[in-house]
Amino acid sequence: MSVIKPYQFLSKEKIEHLANDLLMRMQGTPNFPKWPGVADRAVNFLKLGMDSVKIPDQNGRPVAARIYPTQRLIQINEDIPKLQQDRGFEASTIAHEVGHWVLHINQDEADGIVEQLELSLDCATTEQPFLCRDVGERIALSSPKTQADWIEWQAQYFASCLLMPRYKLEEARRGRDLTNWNHLYAMRDELGVTISNLTNRLQDLGWIDIPKGSKQIYLRNTGFNR
């Protein structure tokens, strides 16, 4: 069996369920969900390592992060200034790699290979496979075309659900006007995400509309009172 799972279609509902399940399992542990910083807590809860290294471009495009499943290691590209300067983008990148771990990696197989290596047994997988993420906001892909596109979309949708679960958004929007950019920026800071992450998530949930090319925000019929 491969460390990387075969590609499979995953609905938004399934991905959100898996993100919520992770948050639920974190409850009652030293890494209970807390914002901002929930992505780092998820990494610790899953017993994944994390460090910063120089990662070469892939196919001429910069790579923000990669994950080595059998090492349980996430590496962040130290050559991308945005990852050091924008905590929201860093959180999204980390949560994206957590998404790969949960959705796309056969964790039992990865751990089994590690045990074989530690016991000095023959192991077919001696080279560490990894999954990469480019700098683009893959959640914004309107129509993923290849399996690789869909895998990246799935990981980024997981990241969105992990960083901004519905119950946390409902809590953060209390007393705020979702059509007011200043209020959205306050929510962004409270959650530790980027403003594009937040507005994409709110639009995906059907809470607001922002016409393409416009800065005007329209409140959808969500049943919320301003």
N, C-alpha and C positions, 0 to 999 in steps of 0.2 A: 504494500500500500504506500502511496506517495505521501510526503509531508504536506504537499499542496493538494487541497481537495479539487476534484473535477469541477469545472464551472457548472453552476446551476442558477436558474432563475430564482430570485428572491423578491417577494413583493415588499412594498413599503411597510405594510402592516407587520410582516414577519421580521423585517430588520428592526423596526421600532420595538417590537416585542423582545427581541434579543438584547437591545440596548437597555430597555427597562428591567429585564431580568438581571443584567449585570449590576445595575444600580441597586436593585433589591438585595442581591447577594452581598453587596458592599455594606448594607445597613447592619448596624450592630458590631462592626469591626473597627479596628483603628483607622481604617481607610474609608470610613463612612462618607457618603456623597456630601461634598461641601463646595460652594462656589465663592469666588473663582478657584480654579485649580482642580476641578473634578477629574480632568484627564490624567494628571499626575497621580492622583489617588487611585484611579483605575489601573494604571501601570503597576503601582505598588501592590495593589490587591491581587493582581494576576501574577505577581512575582516575575515581572519582566524587568530586565535591565535597560538602562538608557545612557547614552553618551553622545558627545559631539565630535564629529570627525570631518575631514574633507571628503566629499563624495564627488567623483567625476561626473560630468554631464553624460546623459544617456541619449543617444541619437541626436546629439546637438542641443539637447534641452536640459536645463538644470533640474536636479533632483533634490527635493526638500528633505526626504527621509527614506530609510529602508529598514526592513526587519529581517533578522536572521532567526528563523524558527527554532532550529536545534540549539542555538545559543540563548534563546529567549531574550533577544537583544534588539532594541530599537536604536538606530543611529540617526542623529539629526545633522544636517549639513551645516557646518560652521562657516562655510563660505557664502551663505545667503544672509545678508544683513537683516532682511525683514524678519528672520527667525529670532534674531537677538533684539530687534527694536519693537516688534509688535507681539505682545503677549497673546493676543487673541489668535493671531495666525499660527503662533507656536502651539497653542492649545489645540487648534483645529488639526494641525499636522500630527501631533501626538495621538489625538483621538482617532484620526484616520488610520494610523498604524494599529491601534487597538482594534479597530474595525476589521482590518485584515486578519489579525490574530483570532478574533472570534468567528468571523464568517468564512475565512478562506484557508485556514491552517488546521491540519489534522493534529491537534495538540497531543493526543495519546501517542501518535506515531512519532512526533518530534521528540517527546520525552523518552520514548523507547529507544530511539537512536542514541540519545545522550547516554542512557544507561549502558547500552552496548559498547559505546566508545570508552566509557569509564571502566568497564570490565575488560577492555582490550580485546573484545570479540570482533570478528570480521563484520563489517558493516557496509552495505551496498552504497549508502549515501554518505560519502566522506566529504563532499563539497557542499557547503551551506547554501541552500537556495534562499533567495530574498525577494521581496516585493518592494517596488519603488513607487514614489509619488512625485509628480512634477509640481512646479510652483503654482500652476493654475488652480483656480477654484473649481474642482471637478464637479461639485454639486450643481454648477451652473450649466453643465452640458445639457442642452435641450433634447438631443437625440443621439445617445451613444450608439455607435455603429458596430464596433467589434466587441468580442468577449473581453478583451483587455479594458476597453472603455467601460463596459458594464461592471467589471470587477472594481475599477476605480470609483465608479458612481456608487456602488453598493457600500464601499468602505467610507466614502464621504457622507452618504446619507446616514450611516450608522453614527458617524462622528457628530452630525447635526442633532440626532436624537439623544445621544449621550450627553452632549454639552447643554442641550436645551430641551429636556423632557417637558411634556405638556404641563405637568403639575408645577414645575419650576417656573415656566413662562406665565402660568396663571397667577402664581404668587408674585412674580416680578412686575406684572402689568397692573396690579392693584393700585388705584389712585393715579394712574398715568393715562395719558391720551396717546393711543397708538398712531394717531395722525400727526403727532408733534415730534419733529426730528430730535429736539432736545431731550424729550422723554425716551426716545429710542436709544439715544447715545448713553443715557443714564442706565438703561437696561443692559446695554452692551457691556458697560464697565462692571455692573453688578454680576453679570454672568461670566465675564472674562472671555468674550468672543469678539469677532470682527463685526462691523456694522453690516457687511454683506452677508455674513453667516446668519445674523439675526433677521434681516429683512427677507432673505430667502426662506428661512424657516417659517416666519409668520405668514408669508404668502402661500407656502406649501400647505399650511394648516387651514388656509382660507380665512384668516383673521383680517388681513389687509390686502389691498391691491396697490401696486405702484406701476403705472403704465410705462412701457419701455421708453427710455429716453426722457422720462419726466422725473421730477423730484416731488411731485404731488402724491400724497398718500391718501387713499380712500379706505374707510372702515367698512369691512364686510358685515353682513348680518350674522353676528356671532352670539347675540344675546347678552353681550357685555354692556354695561353702562359705563360711560366715561367718568 
